[in-house]
């Protein structure tokens, strides 16, 4: 338990101070976020807001993880690979953000380049996990043997890549309002902190020797995002950018894969799923029904903005929705433990 608290506290402190320093440097060098031309008109005033704040989130998480190990911790190969996946996703996002600010436009890496970058991260993570750890190569809901559909190494690697690419894009779509993605992801990482710690307390049931290390990483991500959220809360002084969104998405996917809760991820991250589905439905309706729109604008948080909700109202209500989704996910996880007799 002490490692979890230390990881979260150190990460939050590093991120809190680091974001402030990053904000100062970005402002002095006039490095800001271009705003999409087809976005809500009220967002035009946000043009030039410093971006790439995700750097502080990742730095905080790494620092929290490393420092926590000095207090009775033991690094695990699985934990290191999960953290590497987070850093890798953040690196792809950082390159995308840097191209945006240098070119002074809201387009960084093209879609193909971004997908290739995420594929490299996903394939690398999947290869390392299946080559150097004893991770079960099954499709899992609440534990590796539930339902326990065996995929084999190649099948599991493909499954892992799909999850990582999907998760990163979902978080990226949600990151459209001040603090929205950050607040929702804090709740999700808090859930994985509990999942990992529970698995650590019941090693025979979950077959996950690295559970505590994975829980520490999730706690470090909570601290890092909270430290960043201090500056990102509406009205945001800095944006996380793709650096933060892709790091967060990679982390959520990697944790679900390493803890054997891949099918639980869409429930815990239900808000991210809702945002993604809203975009898919908007595209389908637009192309199939003579350019009519299902929503005023997608992702769906913009629909409510254009319907007259203040931005802060949309953010807080969506945080509440995220919390409810996460509560359902944790409830399912704990219910399975009760039914299987893992609560002693």
C-alpha positions as CSV (number, residue, x, y, z in Angstrom):
1,X,0.0,0.0,0.0
2,X,2.8,2.4,0.8
3,X,4.2,2.1,-2.7
4,X,0.9,3.1,-4.2
5,X,0.7,6.2,-2.0
6,X,4.3,7.2,-2.7
7,X,3.9,6.7,-6.4
8,X,0.8,8.8,-6.6
9,X,2.2,11.6,-4.4
10,X,5.6,11.8,-6.1
11,X,3.9,11.7,-9.6
12,X,1.5,14.4,-8.6
13,X,4.2,16.7,-7.3
14,X,6.4,16.2,-10.3
15,X,3.5,16.8,-12.7
16,X,2.2,19.8,-10.8
17,X,5.6,21.5,-10.8
18,X,6.6,20.2,-14.2
19,X,3.4,21.4,-15.8
20,X,4.0,24.9,-14.4
21,X,7.5,25.0,-15.7
22,X,6.4,23.6,-19.1
23,X,3.6,26.2,-19.2
24,X,6.1,29.0,-18.6
25,X,8.6,27.7,-21.3
26,X,5.8,27.2,-23.9
27,X,4.4,30.7,-23.2
28,X,7.8,32.4,-23.4
29,X,8.4,30.6,-26.7
30,X,4.9,31.3,-28.0
31,X,4.2,27.6,-28.6
32,X,0.4,27.1,-28.6
33,X,-2.3,24.9,-29.8
34,X,-4.0,25.7,-33.2
35,X,-7.8,25.2,-33.0
36,X,-9.7,23.1,-35.6
37,X,-11.5,25.4,-38.0
38,X,-14.7,23.3,-38.0
39,X,-15.0,23.3,-34.2
40,X,-17.4,25.3,-32.0
41,X,-17.0,29.0,-32.5
42,X,-16.6,29.6,-28.8
43,X,-13.4,27.6,-28.9
44,X,-11.6,30.1,-31.2
45,X,-10.6,32.1,-28.1
46,X,-8.5,29.0,-27.0
47,X,-6.2,29.3,-30.0
48,X,-2.6,29.7,-28.8
49,X,-3.1,28.0,-25.5
50,X,0.1,26.0,-24.7
51,X,-0.1,22.3,-25.5
52,X,2.0,19.2,-25.0
53,X,1.2,19.1,-21.3
54,X,1.1,15.4,-21.5
55,X,4.9,15.5,-21.2
56,X,4.4,16.4,-17.5
57,X,1.9,13.5,-17.0
58,X,4.4,10.9,-18.4
59,X,7.3,12.4,-16.5
60,X,5.4,12.4,-13.3
61,X,4.3,8.8,-13.8
62,X,7.8,7.6,-14.5
63,X,9.2,9.5,-11.5
64,X,6.5,8.1,-9.2
65,X,7.1,4.6,-10.3
66,X,10.9,4.8,-10.0
67,X,10.8,6.5,-6.6
68,X,8.2,4.1,-5.2
69,X,10.5,1.2,-5.8
70,X,13.0,2.6,-3.3
71,X,10.4,1.9,-0.5
72,X,10.3,-1.9,-0.5
73,X,9.4,-2.4,-4.1
74,X,10.6,-4.8,-6.7
75,X,10.5,-3.9,-10.4
76,X,8.8,-6.5,-12.6
77,X,9.4,-7.0,-16.3
78,X,5.7,-6.7,-16.9
79,X,5.5,-3.4,-15.1
80,X,8.4,-2.0,-17.0
81,X,6.8,-3.0,-20.3
82,X,3.5,-1.3,-19.4
83,X,5.3,1.9,-18.5
84,X,7.3,1.6,-21.7
85,X,4.0,1.4,-23.6
86,X,2.8,4.6,-21.9
87,X,6.0,6.4,-22.8
88,X,5.9,5.1,-26.4
89,X,2.3,6.3,-26.9
90,X,3.3,9.7,-25.4
91,X,6.3,9.8,-27.8
92,X,4.0,9.4,-30.9
93,X,1.7,12.1,-29.5
94,X,4.6,14.4,-28.8
95,X,5.8,14.2,-32.4
96,X,2.2,14.9,-33.6
97,X,1.9,17.9,-31.3
98,X,5.3,19.3,-32.3
99,X,4.4,19.2,-36.0
100,X,1.2,21.0,-35.2
101,X,2.8,23.9,-33.4
102,X,5.7,24.2,-35.8
103,X,3.4,24.2,-38.8
104,X,0.8,26.4,-36.9
105,X,-2.1,24.3,-38.0
106,X,-4.3,21.7,-36.3
107,X,-2.9,18.8,-38.3
108,X,0.2,17.0,-37.2
109,X,1.1,13.5,-38.3
110,X,-1.2,12.3,-41.1
111,X,-3.5,9.4,-40.2
112,X,-1.2,6.8,-41.8
113,X,1.9,8.0,-39.9
114,X,0.1,8.1,-36.6
115,X,-1.4,4.7,-37.0
116,X,2.1,3.3,-38.0
117,X,3.5,4.9,-34.8
118,X,0.8,3.3,-32.7
119,X,1.3,0.0,-34.4
120,X,5.0,0.1,-33.5
121,X,4.1,0.8,-29.9
122,X,1.4,-1.9,-29.8
123,X,3.4,-4.6,-31.6
124,X,6.4,-3.8,-29.4
125,X,4.4,-4.1,-26.2
126,X,2.7,-7.3,-27.3
127,X,6.0,-8.9,-28.4
128,X,7.8,-8.1,-25.2
129,X,4.9,-9.3,-23.0
130,X,4.5,-12.7,-24.8
131,X,8.3,-13.2,-25.2
132,X,9.6,-12.2,-21.7
133,X,6.6,-12.7,-19.3
134,X,4.2,-15.5,-18.5
135,X,1.1,-13.6,-19.5
136,X,-1.8,-15.9,-20.5
137,X,-2.7,-15.3,-24.1
138,X,-6.5,-15.4,-23.6
139,X,-9.4,-13.1,-24.0
140,X,-10.3,-12.1,-20.5
141,X,-13.1,-10.2,-18.7
142,X,-12.4,-10.1,-15.0
143,X,-9.5,-12.6,-14.9
144,X,-7.3,-14.6,-17.3
145,X,-9.6,-17.7,-17.3
146,X,-12.9,-15.8,-17.6
147,X,-14.0,-16.5,-20.3
148,X,-10.4,-17.6,-21.1
149,X,-10.7,-17.9,-24.8
150,X,-7.3,-19.0,-26.0
151,X,-5.9,-16.9,-28.8
152,X,-2.3,-18.1,-29.0
153,X,0.6,-15.8,-29.2
154,X,0.0,-14.3,-32.6
155,X,-3.7,-13.9,-32.0
156,X,-3.1,-12.2,-28.6
157,X,-0.6,-9.9,-30.2
158,X,-3.1,-8.8,-32.8
159,X,-5.8,-8.4,-30.0
160,X,-3.3,-6.2,-28.0
161,X,-2.6,-4.0,-30.9
162,X,-6.3,-3.5,-31.7
163,X,-6.9,-2.5,-28.1
164,X,-4.0,-0.1,-27.9
165,X,-4.9,1.7,-31.2
166,X,-8.6,1.8,-30.3
167,X,-8.0,3.1,-26.7
168,X,-5.6,5.8,-27.8
169,X,-8.0,7.1,-30.5
170,X,-11.0,7.0,-28.0
171,X,-9.1,9.1,-25.4
172,X,-7.9,11.5,-28.2
173,X,-11.5,12.0,-29.4
174,X,-12.6,12.8,-25.8
175,X,-9.9,15.4,-25.3
176,X,-12.0,18.3,-26.6
177,X,-13.0,20.2,-23.5
178,X,-10.9,21.6,-20.7
179,X,-10.1,18.8,-18.3
180,X,-12.7,16.4,-19.7
181,X,-10.3,13.6,-20.8
182,X,-8.0,14.2,-17.8
183,X,-10.8,13.9,-15.2
184,X,-12.3,10.9,-16.8
185,X,-9.0,9.1,-17.1
186,X,-8.2,9.7,-13.4
187,X,-11.3,7.7,-12.6
188,X,-10.3,4.9,-14.9
189,X,-6.7,4.7,-13.6
190,X,-8.0,4.7,-10.1
191,X,-10.1,1.7,-11.0
192,X,-7.0,-0.2,-12.3
193,X,-5.2,0.7,-9.2
194,X,-7.8,-1.2,-7.2
195,X,-7.9,-4.0,-9.7
196,X,-4.2,-4.5,-9.6
197,X,-4.0,-4.3,-5.8
198,X,-6.9,-6.8,-5.5
199,X,-5.1,-9.3,-7.8
200,X,-1.9,-8.8,-5.7
201,X,-3.9,-9.8,-2.6
202,X,-5.2,-12.9,-4.3
203,X,-2.3,-14.3,-6.3
204,X,-3.6,-17.8,-6.7
205,X,-6.8,-16.7,-8.2
206,X,-5.5,-14.2,-10.8
207,X,-2.1,-15.7,-11.8
208,X,-0.6,-12.2,-12.0
209,X,2.8,-12.0,-10.3
210,X,3.2,-8.4,-11.4
211,X,-0.2,-7.2,-10.1
212,X,1.3,-4.9,-7.4
213,X,3.7,-3.3,-9.9
214,X,0.8,-2.7,-12.3
215,X,-1.2,-1.2,-9.6
216,X,1.7,1.2,-8.7
217,X,1.8,2.3,-12.4
218,X,-1.9,3.0,-12.4
219,X,-1.6,5.0,-9.2
220,X,1.4,6.9,-10.7
221,X,-0.8,7.8,-13.7
222,X,-3.5,9.0,-11.3
223,X,-1.1,11.3,-9.6
224,X,0.4,12.6,-12.8
225,X,-2.9,13.4,-14.3
226,X,-4.2,15.1,-11.2
227,X,-1.1,17.3,-11.1
228,X,-1.7,18.3,-14.7
229,X,-5.4,18.8,-14.1
230,X,-4.6,21.6,-11.7
231,X,-3.5,23.7,-14.7
232,X,-5.9,22.1,-17.2
233,X,-9.1,22.7,-15.4
234,X,-11.5,25.1,-17.1
235,X,-10.5,27.6,-18.2
236,X,-7.4,25.6,-19.2
237,X,-4.0,27.2,-19.1
238,X,-2.5,24.3,-20.9
239,X,-3.7,21.3,-23.0
240,X,-2.4,17.7,-22.7
241,X,-2.3,17.4,-26.5
242,X,-1.8,14.1,-28.3
243,X,1.2,13.6,-26.0
244,X,-1.1,13.1,-23.0
245,X,-4.1,11.5,-24.9
246,X,-2.0,8.8,-26.5
247,X,0.0,8.1,-23.4
248,X,-3.3,7.7,-21.4
249,X,-4.9,5.5,-24.0
250,X,-1.8,3.3,-24.3
251,X,-1.7,3.0,-20.5
252,X,-5.3,2.0,-20.1
253,X,-5.0,-0.6,-22.8
254,X,-1.7,-2.0,-21.5
255,X,-3.1,-2.3,-18.0
256,X,-6.2,-4.1,-19.1
257,X,-4.1,-6.5,-21.1
258,X,-1.6,-7.2,-18.3
259,X,-4.3,-7.6,-15.6
260,X,-6.5,-9.8,-17.8
261,X,-9.4,-7.4,-17.8
262,X,-9.5,-6.5,-21.5
263,X,-13.3,-6.9,-21.9
264,X,-13.8,-4.9,-18.7
265,X,-12.0,-1.9,-20.2
266,X,-14.9,-0.7,-22.4
267,X,-17.1,-0.6,-19.3
268,X,-14.6,1.2,-17.1
269,X,-13.8,3.5,-19.9
270,X,-17.5,3.8,-21.0
271,X,-17.3,7.5,-21.6
272,X,-14.5,7.1,-24.1
273,X,-16.6,4.4,-25.8
274,X,-19.6,6.8,-26.0
275,X,-17.5,9.5,-27.5
276,X,-16.1,7.2,-30.2
277,X,-19.5,5.7,-31.0
278,X,-20.9,9.2,-31.4
279,X,-18.3,10.0,-34.1
280,X,-19.0,6.7,-35.9
281,X,-22.7,7.2,-35.9
282,X,-22.3,10.8,-37.1
283,X,-20.2,9.6,-40.1
284,X,-22.7,6.8,-40.9
285,X,-25.7,9.1,-40.8
286,X,-24.0,11.8,-42.7
287,X,-23.0,9.5,-45.6
288,X,-26.2,7.4,-45.7
289,X,-28.8,10.0,-45.2
290,X,-27.9,12.8,-47.7
291,X,-25.5,14.7,-45.4
292,X,-27.9,14.9,-42.5
293,X,-26.4,14.9,-39.0
294,X,-27.4,12.9,-36.0
295,X,-25.7,15.3,-33.6
296,X,-25.1,19.0,-33.9
297,X,-21.4,18.2,-33.8
298,X,-19.4,15.1,-33.0
299,X,-17.8,14.0,-30.6
300,X,-21.0,14.2,-28.5
301,X,-19.6,16.6,-26.0
302,X,-19.7,19.3,-28.7
303,X,-23.4,18.4,-29.4
304,X,-24.3,19.4,-25.8
305,X,-22.2,22.6,-26.0
306,X,-24.1,23.7,-29.1
307,X,-27.3,22.7,-27.4
308,X,-26.7,25.5,-24.9
309,X,-24.9,23.7,-22.0
310,X,-22.0,25.7,-20.6
311,X,-18.7,24.0,-21.1
312,X,-18.1,23.4,-17.4
313,X,-21.6,21.7,-17.1
314,X,-20.7,19.3,-20.0
315,X,-17.4,18.5,-18.3
316,X,-18.8,17.8,-14.8
317,X,-21.7,15.8,-16.1
318,X,-19.5,13.7,-18.3
319,X,-17.2,13.1,-15.4
320,X,-20.2,11.8,-13.4
321,X,-21.0,9.5,-16.3
322,X,-17.5,8.3,-16.4
323,X,-17.6,7.6,-12.6
324,X,-20.8,5.6,-13.0
325,X,-19.3,3.5,-15.8
326,X,-16.3,2.8,-13.7
327,X,-18.4,1.9,-10.7
328,X,-20.3,-0.6,-12.8
329,X,-17.0,-2.1,-14.0
330,X,-15.6,-2.4,-10.5
331,X,-18.9,-3.9,-9.4
332,X,-18.7,-6.6,-12.0
333,X,-15.1,-7.3,-11.1
334,X,-15.9,-7.6,-7.4
335,X,-19.0,-9.6,-8.1
336,X,-17.0,-12.2,-10.0
337,X,-14.6,-12.4,-7.1
338,X,-17.5,-13.1,-4.7
339,X,-19.0,-15.8,-7.0
340,X,-15.6,-17.4,-7.5
341,X,-14.8,-17.3,-3.7
342,X,-11.9,-14.9,-4.0
343,X,-12.9,-12.5,-1.2
344,X,-11.3,-14.2,1.7
